[in-house]
Every structure is written in structure tokens, then in C-alpha cells.
Amino acid sequence: MDLFEKCYDYTIAKEAMAAGLYPYFHALQSGQDTEVTMSDQDNVLMIGSNNYLGLTSDPRVKQAAIEATEKYGSGCSGSRFLNGTLDIHLTLEERLAQFMHKEKALLFSAGFLANLGIISAIAGRGDYILCDRANHASIYDGCRLSFAKMFKYDHNDMEDLEKLLQKLGTEAPKLIITDGVFSMEGDLANLPEIVRLARKYNARILVDDAHGVGVLGANGRGTAEYFGLEDEVDMIMGTFSKSFASLGGFLVTSEPVCHYIQHVSRPLIFTASMTPASTGAALKALELIETEPQRRQHLLTIAEQFRAGLKQLGFTFSPGVTPIIPILVGDMGKTFMVCKVLFENGIYVNPVVAPAVPADATLIRTSLTATHTVEQIDRALAILAKVGREMEIIPA
């Protein structure tokens, strides 16, 4: 059999294209903002981006990227391990460690690579990983790369987690891994209970806070700060592609753990380092996260406004406190059609279908940006109401 046979037989996406329902790979012809030009359509209201603080279009962030490129060039031409470490990388690591109240920070070239690099380095044969079923795909791939034995516990089910911990006992080396904010559901990990169980059963904790840092907590330090548990979480992973308006990933943890990972992590050692532009942009974004708390305050306010509007209209959506607000549709074909009709009416949202969610629980994932105005939120709700009634998602 030809290795490419699976490629020739793959028709699902082309069938959706032929039906005019294909919702992926829309081309942006403008920068990421609250309103964009996408697939030749102007003034599309963007409520499907992870640009939570609205910094991708901030002129100060863009200028920082330009200045870093002018000083260091367009790339680093090597990995951090060899010739690819710039002094600006070290500066960003120092500033991140200070901001996150941890001893050390370590940069990776992408958030996905951060999880691959952290998990595969810290967990190996003879170790055990306990993984929330709703965790990001990069966590699962990191677990596979680690050769540790992985056990999945039901999403945010602390009874299920404790049953697994009881079976392993207190002596086996264990790592509990959870998203801080779950990217599709928008809900928070039950971090207080995870911390309690970790201490009871002698386990370490890694929180992937890609969607929490910059958004949650009094100072924007994420889910651990939100719960007042920063000192209780052993490792926090984050990404620069969301609140930090850049590209890359990072780890903050204790000095010995950081030192170990940077010397044994294959995804770190064998990947070219973050570009100067990405590093400069992330460094400026960090400064703005620290000095402009009104951004996340406004973001959480409009998220409350949006949820209240959806509830009044009769939509079924996931409760929460984050700017990620998934709306239940319940059928894959209908979900694609809703996305298409919303786009035609001037709104971009993300479809979430199986296997990311059960086939009868498909969603449209909406996510807000701190630079959205109250008027834009009202406009989004009006369009959602119109389309929701037409598509019989809400009562007419």
C-alpha cells in the first residue's frame, strides 16, 4: 500500500469546501485588531482571536519589534544552547521571573515547544503524569515525548484525580498537569483542590497558563495569582502569542529545575531561538501588562457584558470569568453553517467540533479583546441574535 493512500482518501475538508462551509484558513489582509479585513471582506468584527489585551496593534509593541530587528537582525541563526542566545533573551527571562514571582524563567521559540520541552525533560521512564482530559494538545504531545506513564482524569474531576493518586501512592514520582484556563471551554482549573491533592500525595504541579497570564489576577500573573496559590504551583508555562502579542513560550520555576531543563530539553537545545522581533515585542508587552491594568479590567467588564447579553437572548453558553465564551450549537454541520452566516454578517468566530468536543456538543468559540468597545460588544450581540434566531439556536 502507498504511504500517501491516506492523503488521497482524505475528503472531509474538500467536501466542506465544495459545500461552501469550510471555516478554516481565512486569510487576513490586515493586522489583528477588533475589526479586520479577512478574505476580502472589510470591517469584520473579530471575536475569535487570542489577542486578549489588544497589544498586537499597539504602536509601542510594534516599535519595540522594529528596534530589536534593527539592532540584532531578523533571526538568531542558532539555538539558545549555542550561538542563539541574545542579551535581550536574558533580559526577558529576568523580567519574567520577577513579574511571575519565581526564581528563574526560560524562553522557548513557541508555546507548543515549551510544553514539549518542559514535560519531556522533567518526566521520564519510571515517572507518572496525571493529565486533565481537556488539556491542550501540546501537553499530550509532551507527555508522549517524555516516555512517562500518563493517566488521564476527567475534566476538572477532583475525585477522579484523587483515585489515580491513591493508586500511585506517595512514593512514586508524579506530575499533575493542567491548563489554568481551558482554551475551548474557557473555565478555570480547580487549582485549590489540585494543590491540596498534590501536597497530600507528594506530587508536583505544572500549570499551562497560556490563556491566563496577562488576563487573570490582580497583577495579571494568571490563574495561580487569581487563586492566591503562586507559591504552591511548582512550574508555570506561558505563551507570548496571546496577551504578549508576539510568538514564543516560557517556563517559570525554581532555579534548579530551570537549570536542569535548559540542559536536557531537546526541543530547546535543537530549535532556533526566538527572533529578536518576537523577543522585543514580548518585552514591551510585559511592561504594558504591568503598567496598564485597566486593559484587563475593561476586558473582564466587557466579558461580563457579553455573557449577560447572551443569557438575555437565550443562548446556551459556558459560565465563567474569562474572555473565552463558547456558545453551544450541538451539531457539526450546523456549527459550520452558523460560522459562515455570522461571517457573512460581519463577525468572525471559531468553530469547535469533534474530536475537540463531543459530536453532540459542538460550539462556536468567541473570545474578546481589551480594545473592544462597549458599542462593538452590543453590535456583536445584535448580529448573534439575528443569526441565532435564523438558525434556530435561540427562540424566535
ROPA-973676 format. One record per residue (C-alpha): x, y, z; residue in three letters. Coordinates in Angstrom, 1 decimal. Layout:
% residues N
[[X, Y, Z], ALA]
...
END
This chain:
% residues 396
[[0.0, 0.0, 0.0], MET]
[[1.2, 3.5, -0.8], ASP]
[[2.1, 5.6, 2.2], LEU]
[[0.2, 8.5, 0.7], PHE]
[[-3.0, 6.5, 0.3], GLU]
[[-4.4, 8.2, 3.4], LYS]
[[-3.8, 11.6, 1.8], CYS]
[[-5.7, 10.6, -1.4], TYR]
[[-8.6, 9.2, 0.7], ASP]
[[-9.0, 12.3, 2.9], TYR]
[[-12.0, 14.1, 1.5], THR]
[[-13.8, 15.7, 4.5], ILE]
[[-12.3, 19.1, 4.2], ALA]
[[-12.8, 19.2, 0.4], LYS]
[[-16.4, 18.2, 0.9], GLU]
[[-16.9, 21.1, 3.2], ALA]
[[-15.2, 23.4, 0.7], MET]
[[-17.4, 22.2, -2.1], ALA]
[[-20.5, 22.9, 0.1], ALA]
[[-19.2, 26.4, 0.9], GLY]
[[-19.0, 25.6, 4.6], LEU]
[[-15.2, 25.3, 5.1], TYR]
[[-14.4, 27.6, 8.1], PRO]
[[-10.6, 27.4, 8.3], TYR]
[[-7.6, 29.3, 6.9], PHE]
[[-9.3, 32.6, 6.3], HIS]
[[-6.7, 35.0, 5.0], ALA]
[[-6.2, 38.2, 7.0], LEU]
[[-5.4, 41.2, 4.8], GLN]
[[-4.9, 43.5, 7.9], SER]
[[-3.3, 43.2, 11.3], GLY]
[[-5.0, 41.6, 14.2], GLN]
[[-7.4, 44.1, 15.7], ASP]
[[-11.0, 44.3, 16.9], THR]
[[-12.1, 44.9, 13.3], GLU]
[[-10.1, 43.3, 10.4], VAL]
[[-10.1, 42.7, 6.7], THR]
[[-10.4, 39.0, 6.1], MET]
[[-11.0, 37.0, 2.9], SER]
[[-11.5, 40.3, 1.0], ASP]
[[-14.3, 41.4, 3.5], GLN]
[[-13.8, 44.7, 5.3], ASP]
[[-14.8, 45.7, 8.8], ASN]
[[-15.2, 42.1, 10.1], VAL]
[[-15.7, 42.2, 13.9], LEU]
[[-13.1, 39.9, 15.3], MET]
[[-14.4, 38.0, 18.3], ILE]
[[-12.4, 34.9, 17.7], GLY]
[[-8.8, 36.0, 18.5], SER]
[[-6.5, 35.3, 21.4], ASN]
[[-5.3, 38.9, 21.3], ASN]
[[-6.7, 39.4, 24.8], TYR]
[[-5.1, 42.7, 25.7], LEU]
[[-5.2, 44.2, 22.2], GLY]
[[-1.5, 44.7, 22.1], LEU]
[[-0.8, 43.2, 18.7], THR]
[[-1.8, 46.5, 17.1], SER]
[[-0.2, 48.7, 19.8], ASP]
[[2.3, 51.1, 18.2], PRO]
[[4.7, 50.7, 21.2], ARG]
[[4.8, 46.9, 20.8], VAL]
[[5.3, 47.2, 17.0], LYS]
[[8.1, 49.8, 17.5], GLN]
[[9.9, 47.5, 20.0], ALA]
[[9.8, 44.7, 17.4], ALA]
[[11.3, 47.1, 14.8], ILE]
[[14.0, 48.3, 17.1], GLU]
[[15.0, 44.8, 18.1], ALA]
[[15.2, 43.8, 14.5], THR]
[[17.3, 46.8, 13.6], GLU]
[[19.8, 46.1, 16.4], LYS]
[[20.0, 42.2, 16.2], TYR]
[[18.8, 41.4, 12.7], GLY]
[[15.9, 39.2, 11.5], SER]
[[16.9, 36.0, 13.2], GLY]
[[19.4, 34.3, 15.6], CYS]
[[20.8, 31.6, 13.3], SER]
[[21.0, 29.0, 16.1], GLY]
[[19.6, 27.6, 19.3], SER]
[[19.8, 29.1, 22.7], ARG]
[[22.2, 26.3, 23.6], PHE]
[[24.9, 27.5, 21.2], LEU]
[[25.1, 30.8, 19.3], ASN]
[[21.4, 31.8, 19.5], GLY]
[[21.3, 33.5, 23.0], THR]
[[20.9, 37.3, 22.8], LEU]
[[21.2, 39.6, 25.8], ASP]
[[17.6, 40.6, 25.1], ILE]
[[16.6, 36.9, 25.7], HIS]
[[18.3, 37.1, 29.1], LEU]
[[16.6, 40.4, 29.9], THR]
[[13.2, 39.0, 29.1], LEU]
[[13.9, 35.9, 31.2], GLU]
[[14.9, 38.1, 34.2], GLU]
[[11.9, 40.3, 33.8], ARG]
[[9.5, 37.4, 33.5], LEU]
[[10.9, 35.7, 36.7], ALA]
[[10.5, 39.0, 38.6], GLN]
[[6.9, 39.5, 37.2], PHE]
[[5.8, 35.9, 37.9], MET]
[[7.4, 35.8, 41.4], HIS]
[[9.6, 32.8, 40.5], LYS]
[[13.3, 32.3, 40.7], GLU]
[[14.1, 31.7, 37.1], LYS]
[[12.5, 31.8, 33.6], ALA]
[[13.3, 30.0, 30.4], LEU]
[[12.3, 31.0, 26.9], LEU]
[[11.1, 28.7, 24.1], PHE]
[[10.5, 29.5, 20.5], SER]
[[6.8, 28.7, 20.6], ALA]
[[4.2, 27.8, 23.3], GLY]
[[3.8, 24.4, 21.8], PHE]
[[7.5, 23.8, 22.0], LEU]
[[7.5, 25.0, 25.6], ALA]
[[5.2, 22.2, 26.7], ASN]
[[7.1, 19.6, 24.6], LEU]
[[10.4, 20.8, 26.1], GLY]
[[9.3, 21.1, 29.7], ILE]
[[7.3, 17.9, 30.0], ILE]
[[9.7, 15.6, 28.1], SER]
[[12.7, 16.9, 30.1], ALA]
[[11.2, 16.7, 33.6], ILE]
[[9.3, 13.4, 33.3], ALA]
[[10.8, 10.2, 32.1], GLY]
[[10.6, 6.4, 32.4], ARG]
[[9.5, 5.4, 35.9], GLY]
[[7.7, 8.7, 36.4], ASP]
[[3.9, 9.3, 36.2], TYR]
[[1.9, 12.1, 34.7], ILE]
[[-1.7, 12.9, 35.7], LEU]
[[-3.3, 14.9, 32.9], CYS]
[[-6.7, 16.6, 32.7], ASP]
[[-8.6, 15.2, 29.7], ARG]
[[-9.3, 18.7, 28.4], ALA]
[[-5.7, 19.8, 28.4], ASN]
[[-4.1, 21.4, 25.3], HIS]
[[-2.8, 19.1, 22.5], ALA]
[[0.8, 20.3, 23.2], SER]
[[0.6, 18.9, 26.7], ILE]
[[-0.4, 15.5, 25.4], TYR]
[[2.4, 15.5, 22.8], ASP]
[[4.8, 16.5, 25.6], GLY]
[[3.6, 13.6, 27.7], CYS]
[[4.1, 11.2, 24.7], ARG]
[[7.6, 12.5, 24.1], LEU]
[[8.5, 12.1, 27.8], SER]
[[8.1, 8.3, 28.0], PHE]
[[6.5, 8.7, 31.4], ALA]
[[3.3, 6.8, 32.2], LYS]
[[0.3, 9.1, 31.6], MET]
[[-3.1, 8.8, 33.3], PHE]
[[-6.0, 11.0, 32.2], LYS]
[[-8.5, 12.2, 34.7], TYR]
[[-11.9, 13.5, 33.8], ASP]
[[-12.1, 17.2, 33.2], HIS]
[[-11.8, 19.1, 36.5], ASN]
[[-13.0, 16.0, 38.3], ASP]
[[-11.0, 16.0, 41.6], MET]
[[-12.5, 12.7, 42.8], GLU]
[[-11.2, 11.0, 39.7], ASP]
[[-7.8, 12.7, 40.1], LEU]
[[-7.6, 11.5, 43.7], GLU]
[[-8.4, 7.9, 42.8], LYS]
[[-5.5, 7.9, 40.4], LEU]
[[-3.2, 9.5, 43.1], LEU]
[[-4.3, 6.9, 45.6], GLN]
[[-3.3, 4.1, 43.3], LYS]
[[0.1, 5.5, 42.7], LEU]
[[0.8, 6.3, 46.4], GLY]
[[3.1, 8.9, 47.9], THR]
[[6.4, 7.4, 46.8], GLU]
[[6.1, 7.3, 43.0], ALA]
[[7.4, 10.5, 41.3], PRO]
[[4.3, 12.3, 39.9], LYS]
[[3.5, 15.4, 37.9], LEU]
[[-0.1, 16.8, 37.7], ILE]
[[-0.5, 18.9, 34.6], ILE]
[[-3.5, 21.1, 34.0], THR]
[[-4.4, 24.1, 31.9], ASP]
[[-5.0, 27.1, 34.1], GLY]
[[-7.7, 28.4, 31.7], VAL]
[[-9.0, 25.7, 29.4], PHE]
[[-8.8, 27.1, 25.9], SER]
[[-12.0, 25.7, 24.4], MET]
[[-14.3, 25.7, 27.5], GLU]
[[-13.0, 29.0, 29.0], GLY]
[[-13.3, 27.6, 32.5], ASP]
[[-10.6, 27.5, 35.2], LEU]
[[-8.8, 24.6, 36.7], ALA]
[[-9.8, 23.7, 40.2], ASN]
[[-6.4, 24.8, 41.3], LEU]
[[-7.1, 25.0, 45.1], PRO]
[[-8.1, 21.3, 45.1], GLU]
[[-5.2, 20.3, 42.8], ILE]
[[-2.7, 21.9, 45.2], VAL]
[[-4.3, 20.2, 48.2], ARG]
[[-4.1, 16.8, 46.5], LEU]
[[-0.6, 17.4, 45.2], ALA]
[[0.6, 18.1, 48.8], ARG]
[[-1.3, 15.1, 50.2], LYS]
[[0.1, 12.6, 47.6], TYR]
[[3.6, 14.2, 47.1], ASN]
[[3.1, 15.3, 43.5], ALA]
[[4.5, 18.3, 41.6], ARG]
[[2.3, 20.7, 39.6], ILE]
[[2.7, 22.2, 36.1], LEU]
[[0.1, 24.8, 35.1], VAL]
[[-0.2, 25.7, 31.4], ASP]
[[-1.4, 29.3, 31.8], ASP]
[[-1.3, 30.3, 28.2], ALA]
[[-4.7, 31.8, 28.4], HIS]
[[-4.4, 33.1, 32.0], GLY]
[[-1.2, 35.2, 32.2], VAL]
[[-2.0, 38.8, 31.4], GLY]
[[-5.7, 38.3, 32.0], VAL]
[[-6.3, 36.9, 35.4], LEU]
[[-5.1, 38.0, 38.9], GLY]
[[-4.8, 41.5, 40.4], ALA]
[[-1.4, 41.9, 38.6], ASN]
[[-2.1, 39.8, 35.6], GLY]
[[0.1, 36.9, 36.7], ARG]
[[-2.6, 34.4, 35.8], GLY]
[[-4.6, 31.6, 37.4], THR]
[[-2.3, 30.9, 40.3], ALA]
[[-2.4, 34.6, 41.3], GLU]
[[-6.2, 34.6, 40.8], TYR]
[[-6.5, 31.8, 43.4], PHE]
[[-3.7, 33.1, 45.7], GLY]
[[-1.6, 30.0, 45.1], LEU]
[[1.5, 31.3, 43.3], GLU]
[[3.9, 29.8, 45.9], ASP]
[[2.1, 26.4, 45.7], GLU]
[[2.5, 25.8, 41.9], VAL]
[[5.9, 24.3, 41.0], ASP]
[[6.0, 25.3, 37.3], MET]
[[4.0, 27.7, 35.2], ILE]
[[4.2, 27.6, 31.4], MET]
[[3.0, 30.6, 29.3], GLY]
[[3.0, 31.7, 25.8], THR]
[[3.7, 35.0, 24.1], PHE]
[[1.2, 34.5, 21.3], SER]
[[-1.8, 35.7, 23.3], LYS]
[[-1.6, 38.5, 25.8], SER]
[[2.0, 39.2, 25.0], PHE]
[[1.2, 40.0, 21.3], ALA]
[[4.2, 38.1, 20.0], SER]
[[5.4, 34.5, 19.4], LEU]
[[7.2, 32.1, 21.8], GLY]
[[6.8, 30.4, 25.1], GLY]
[[8.2, 30.4, 28.6], PHE]
[[8.6, 28.5, 31.8], LEU]
[[8.9, 30.0, 35.3], VAL]
[[10.0, 27.8, 38.1], THR]
[[12.8, 27.3, 40.7], SER]
[[16.4, 27.8, 39.7], GLU]
[[17.5, 24.0, 39.9], PRO]
[[14.5, 22.9, 37.8], VAL]
[[15.1, 25.6, 35.2], CYS]
[[18.8, 24.8, 35.1], HIS]
[[18.1, 21.1, 34.6], TYR]
[[15.5, 21.7, 31.8], ILE]
[[17.7, 24.1, 29.8], GLN]
[[20.5, 21.5, 29.7], HIS]
[[18.4, 18.4, 28.8], VAL]
[[15.4, 19.6, 26.9], SER]
[[15.7, 18.5, 23.3], ARG]
[[13.1, 20.9, 21.9], PRO]
[[15.0, 23.8, 23.5], LEU]
[[18.5, 22.6, 22.5], ILE]
[[17.7, 21.7, 18.9], PHE]
[[15.4, 24.6, 18.0], THR]
[[16.5, 28.1, 16.8], ALA]
[[15.8, 30.7, 19.5], SER]
[[13.1, 33.4, 19.5], MET]
[[13.6, 36.1, 16.9], THR]
[[14.7, 39.5, 18.0], PRO]
[[11.4, 41.0, 16.9], ALA]
[[9.4, 38.5, 18.9], SER]
[[11.5, 39.0, 22.0], THR]
[[11.4, 42.8, 21.7], GLY]
[[7.6, 42.8, 21.3], ALA]
[[7.1, 40.4, 24.2], ALA]
[[9.4, 42.5, 26.5], LEU]
[[7.4, 45.7, 25.7], LYS]
[[4.1, 43.8, 26.1], ALA]
[[5.2, 42.6, 29.6], LEU]
[[5.9, 46.3, 30.5], GLU]
[[2.4, 47.2, 29.4], LEU]
[[0.8, 44.3, 31.3], ILE]
[[2.5, 45.6, 34.4], GLU]
[[1.7, 49.3, 33.9], THR]
[[-1.7, 49.3, 32.3], GLU]
[[-4.0, 47.2, 34.5], PRO]
[[-7.0, 49.0, 33.0], GLN]
[[-6.7, 46.8, 30.0], ARG]
[[-7.6, 43.5, 31.8], ARG]
[[-10.2, 45.4, 33.9], GLN]
[[-12.0, 46.5, 30.8], HIS]
[[-11.6, 43.1, 29.3], LEU]
[[-13.3, 41.3, 32.2], LEU]
[[-16.0, 44.0, 32.3], THR]
[[-17.0, 43.5, 28.6], ILE]
[[-16.8, 39.8, 29.1], ALA]
[[-19.5, 40.2, 31.8], GLU]
[[-21.5, 42.4, 29.5], GLN]
[[-21.3, 39.8, 26.7], PHE]
[[-22.3, 36.9, 28.9], ARG]
[[-25.3, 39.0, 30.3], ALA]
[[-26.4, 39.7, 26.7], GLY]
[[-26.1, 36.1, 25.6], LEU]
[[-28.1, 35.0, 28.6], LYS]
[[-30.8, 37.5, 27.9], GLN]
[[-31.1, 36.4, 24.3], LEU]
[[-31.4, 32.7, 25.3], GLY]
[[-28.1, 31.3, 24.1], PHE]
[[-26.6, 28.3, 25.9], THR]
[[-23.0, 29.1, 26.8], PHE]
[[-20.4, 28.1, 29.4], SER]
[[-20.3, 30.2, 32.6], PRO]
[[-17.0, 31.7, 33.7], GLY]
[[-14.9, 34.8, 34.3], VAL]
[[-12.5, 34.7, 31.3], THR]
[[-12.9, 36.4, 27.9], PRO]
[[-13.3, 32.9, 26.3], ILE]
[[-17.1, 32.4, 25.9], ILE]
[[-18.1, 29.2, 24.0], PRO]
[[-21.7, 29.1, 22.7], ILE]
[[-23.4, 25.7, 22.3], LEU]
[[-24.7, 24.7, 18.8], VAL]
[[-24.7, 20.9, 19.1], GLY]
[[-24.2, 19.7, 15.5], ASP]
[[-21.1, 19.9, 13.3], MET]
[[-22.8, 20.9, 10.1], GLY]
[[-24.9, 23.5, 11.8], LYS]
[[-21.8, 24.8, 13.6], THR]
[[-20.1, 25.3, 10.2], PHE]
[[-23.2, 27.0, 8.8], MET]
[[-23.5, 29.3, 11.8], VAL]
[[-19.9, 30.4, 11.4], CYS]
[[-20.5, 31.0, 7.7], LYS]
[[-23.6, 33.1, 8.2], VAL]
[[-22.0, 35.1, 11.0], LEU]
[[-19.1, 35.8, 8.8], PHE]
[[-21.4, 37.0, 6.0], GLU]
[[-23.0, 39.3, 8.6], ASN]
[[-19.6, 40.7, 9.6], GLY]
[[-18.5, 38.6, 12.6], ILE]
[[-15.6, 36.1, 12.8], TYR]
[[-15.9, 33.3, 15.4], VAL]
[[-14.2, 29.9, 15.7], ASN]
[[-15.9, 26.5, 15.2], PRO]
[[-15.2, 23.8, 17.7], VAL]
[[-16.2, 20.4, 16.6], VAL]
[[-15.3, 16.7, 17.3], ALA]
[[-12.9, 15.4, 18.3], PRO]
[[-12.1, 18.6, 20.3], ALA]
[[-15.6, 18.3, 21.9], VAL]
[[-18.3, 15.5, 21.7], PRO]
[[-20.1, 15.3, 18.4], ALA]
[[-23.4, 16.5, 20.1], ASP]
[[-21.7, 19.4, 21.9], ALA]
[[-20.2, 21.4, 19.1], THR]
[[-19.5, 25.1, 19.8], LEU]
[[-18.8, 28.4, 18.4], ILE]
[[-15.9, 29.8, 20.4], ARG]
[[-16.0, 33.5, 21.0], THR]
[[-13.1, 35.4, 22.7], SER]
[[-12.9, 39.1, 23.4], LEU]
[[-10.1, 41.7, 23.3], THR]
[[-9.4, 44.5, 25.8], ALA]
[[-9.7, 47.1, 22.9], THR]
[[-13.2, 46.1, 22.0], HIS]
[[-15.6, 48.9, 22.8], THR]
[[-19.0, 48.5, 24.6], VAL]
[[-20.6, 49.5, 21.3], GLU]
[[-18.8, 46.7, 19.4], GLN]
[[-20.0, 44.2, 22.0], ILE]
[[-23.6, 45.5, 21.5], ASP]
[[-23.1, 45.1, 17.8], ARG]
[[-21.8, 41.6, 18.1], ALA]
[[-24.8, 40.7, 20.3], LEU]
[[-27.2, 42.1, 17.8], ALA]
[[-25.8, 40.1, 14.9], ILE]
[[-25.6, 36.9, 17.1], LEU]
[[-29.3, 37.5, 18.0], ALA]
[[-30.3, 37.8, 14.3], LYS]
[[-28.3, 34.7, 13.2], VAL]
[[-29.2, 32.7, 16.3], GLY]
[[-32.9, 33.1, 15.5], ARG]
[[-32.5, 32.4, 11.8], GLU]
[[-30.5, 29.2, 12.6], MET]
[[-32.9, 28.3, 15.5], GLU]
[[-30.2, 28.3, 18.1], ILE]
[[-32.3, 30.6, 20.3], ILE]
[[-36.1, 31.1, 20.4], PRO]
[[-37.6, 33.3, 17.6], ALA]
END
